[in-house]
Amino acid sequence: QVQLVESGGDSVQAGGSLSLSCVASGQTYTQTYRNGCMAWFRQTPGKEREGVGAIATGGGTTFYADSVKGRFTIALDSAKNTLYLRMINLKPDDTAMYYCAADPRFCYPGLWASHGFYDSWGQGTQVTVSS
C-alpha cells in the first residue's frame, strides 16, 4: 500500500473552478505503482463512492465518468508523486467528499471506476458548490 494525502477542497460558487491534489508517499510507491492506476472518487452521505476519473501511471491514459467529461481533468506529475484533479464549471451536484485512490495494477477500462479495485485510499477533501 501507499500513503495518499489529498488537499485543495473548498467552498465555491456554481460555475467556479477548483484544483485538488493528492500526494503519494511510501517506500514502495515509485517501483510498485509505476505501471498502476490512480483515481479520484467522490462520495456524498448515503450514497456509494463514485468514480470520477482515473489515470494510468505508466502511460498516462485517462478515464472519466460521463458526468464530468469536459469539465474535469486528471493529471499526474510523476516527479512529484502528485495526482491532480482540475475542475471547472462546477455544479451543486459536484458537492462531495473527494478521495484519491491508487492500485499497482493497470487501469482496466471496466474496473477503474470500481472502488473495490484499489488497495490504497486517502482521507478525503471536501468540495462544496453552492448555487
C-alpha positions as CSV (number, residue, x, y, z in Angstrom):
1,Q,0.0,0.0,0.0
2,V,0.9,3.7,-0.4
3,Q,0.0,6.7,1.7
4,L,-2.2,9.3,0.0
5,V,-2.9,12.8,1.2
6,E,-5.5,15.0,-0.5
7,S,-5.7,18.7,-0.4
8,G,-7.4,21.6,-2.2
9,G,-11.0,21.1,-1.2
10,D,-13.0,24.3,-0.7
11,S,-16.4,26.0,-1.0
12,V,-17.1,27.7,-4.4
13,Q,-20.0,29.1,-6.3
14,A,-21.6,27.2,-9.2
15,G,-19.6,27.9,-12.3
16,G,-16.4,28.2,-10.5
17,S,-13.3,26.1,-10.6
18,L,-11.1,24.2,-8.2
19,S,-8.0,22.1,-8.2
20,L,-7.4,19.1,-5.9
21,S,-4.0,17.5,-5.2
22,C,-3.1,14.1,-3.9
23,V,0.5,13.4,-2.8
24,A,1.6,9.7,-2.7
25,S,4.4,8.5,-0.5
26,G,5.8,5.3,0.8
27,Q,8.9,3.2,0.3
28,T,7.5,1.1,-2.5
29,Y,5.4,3.7,-4.3
30,T,7.7,4.5,-7.1
31,Q,8.5,1.0,-8.1
32,T,5.3,-0.8,-7.2
33,Y,2.9,1.8,-8.7
34,R,4.8,2.9,-11.7
35,N,2.5,1.0,-14.1
36,G,-0.6,1.2,-11.9
37,C,-3.7,3.2,-11.6
38,M,-4.6,6.4,-9.7
39,A,-8.0,7.7,-9.5
40,W,-10.4,10.3,-7.9
41,F,-13.6,9.2,-6.3
42,R,-16.3,11.2,-4.6
43,Q,-19.0,10.4,-2.1
44,T,-22.0,12.1,-0.5
45,P,-23.8,10.9,2.6
46,G,-26.0,7.9,2.0
47,K,-24.6,7.2,-1.5
48,E,-21.9,4.9,-2.8
49,R,-18.5,6.1,-3.6
50,E,-18.5,7.2,-7.3
51,G,-15.5,7.0,-9.7
52,V,-14.8,10.5,-11.1
53,G,-11.7,9.7,-13.2
54,A,-8.5,7.7,-13.4
55,I,-5.1,7.8,-15.0
56,A,-2.7,5.0,-15.8
57,T,0.5,5.9,-14.1
58,G,2.7,4.3,-16.7
59,G,1.2,5.5,-20.0
60,G,-1.0,8.4,-18.9
61,T,-4.2,7.1,-20.4
62,T,-7.2,8.8,-18.7
63,F,-10.7,7.7,-18.0
64,Y,-13.7,9.9,-16.9
65,A,-17.2,9.4,-15.7
66,D,-19.7,10.8,-18.2
67,S,-21.0,13.3,-15.6
68,V,-17.6,15.1,-15.5
69,K,-16.3,14.8,-19.1
70,G,-15.3,18.1,-20.5
71,R,-15.3,19.7,-17.0
72,F,-12.7,17.7,-15.0
73,T,-9.2,16.9,-16.0
74,I,-6.8,14.4,-14.3
75,A,-3.1,14.8,-14.4
76,L,-0.1,13.1,-12.8
77,D,3.2,14.7,-12.0
78,S,5.4,11.6,-11.6
79,A,8.4,13.6,-10.5
80,K,6.4,14.9,-7.5
81,N,4.3,11.8,-7.0
82,T,1.3,14.0,-7.1
83,L,-2.1,13.4,-8.7
84,Y,-4.3,16.4,-9.7
85,L,-7.9,17.0,-10.4
86,R,-8.7,20.2,-12.2
87,M,-12.4,21.0,-12.1
88,I,-14.2,23.8,-14.0
89,N,-17.8,24.8,-14.4
90,L,-18.6,23.3,-11.1
91,K,-22.2,22.4,-10.3
92,P,-24.0,21.9,-7.0
93,D,-24.2,18.2,-7.8
94,D,-20.4,18.1,-7.6
95,T,-20.6,18.7,-3.9
96,A,-19.0,15.7,-2.2
97,M,-16.0,14.4,-0.3
98,Y,-13.3,13.7,-2.9
99,Y,-10.9,10.8,-2.4
100,C,-7.7,9.8,-4.1
101,A,-7.1,6.1,-4.7
102,A,-4.2,4.0,-6.0
103,D,-3.5,0.5,-7.1
104,P,-0.4,-1.2,-8.6
105,R,-2.4,-2.8,-11.4
106,F,-3.2,-1.2,-14.7
107,C,-6.3,0.9,-15.1
108,Y,-8.6,-1.5,-16.8
109,P,-11.4,0.2,-18.7
110,G,-14.1,-1.9,-17.0
111,L,-12.6,-1.7,-13.5
112,W,-11.2,1.8,-12.9
113,A,-14.5,3.1,-11.5
114,S,-14.9,0.3,-9.0
115,H,-13.9,1.4,-5.5
116,G,-13.1,-2.3,-4.7
117,F,-10.3,-2.3,-7.3
118,Y,-7.9,0.0,-5.3
119,D,-5.7,-1.0,-2.4
120,S,-4.9,2.5,-1.1
121,W,-7.1,5.4,-0.2
122,G,-6.6,8.9,1.1
123,Q,-8.7,10.5,3.9
124,G,-10.6,12.8,1.5
125,T,-11.1,16.5,0.9
126,Q,-14.4,18.3,0.9
127,V,-15.7,20.2,-2.1
128,T,-18.9,22.2,-1.7
129,V,-20.6,24.0,-4.6
130,S,-23.3,26.5,-3.9
131,S,-25.9,27.7,-6.3
